[in-house]
Amino acid sequence: MDKNNTRRSAADWFNEGLRCFNKPDGIGAVRAFEMVVEMDPAYRHEDGDNPYFYLGKISEIEGRIDDAIMLYSSALTLNPYDEESLIGRGSCYTVKKNHEVAVADFKKVLDIPPKIRNAPLKDVLYAIAENYRQQMDYPNALHWGEKALSEDPRNYQYQELVAEIKKQMQGTL
């Protein structure tokens, strides 16, 4: 590529951002993805990815949760069913204890046809159950926790979640 940054296309910058992201070189990735956004705010790579997801992921990793939510939301403006952005934003909302919105994002992931969904079903079900548990909505937590457990009956984490929910439900009777 030409060293003169003005001659790079949005696609060139995006590919540079991916290269840096995978190194990992967060500073280089941010610089490259921000160039993409500056050149073409609606840019989508040929595989459907967009720079907002990667900027959101970097923000999330750095603990800048509000920024990450904003960036994931920008990614979802370009593609409302961007699975990774839905999961990322749902995770950030979980951290912020905005469980209702987190559950909505995770449920939207379930709307993605299984043949094209990348996230393991059991993990999405568990995330929904955990958000309901944190809200102390134990009937819904149990429903979704048992669904996760039925997908992976030997998963100790899922077993523990369901046992904890049942214990909490007995205590509220």
Buried (B, 14 or more C-beta within 10 A) or exposed (E): EEEEEEEBEBBBBBBBBBEBBEEEBBEBBBBBBBBBBEBBBEBBBEEEBBBBBBBBBBBBEEEBBEBBBBBBBBBBBBBEBBBBBBBBBBBBBBBBEBBEBBBBBBBBBBEBEEEEBEBEBBBBBBBBBBBBBEBEBBEBBBBBBBBBBEBBEEBEEBBEBBEBBBEBEEEEE
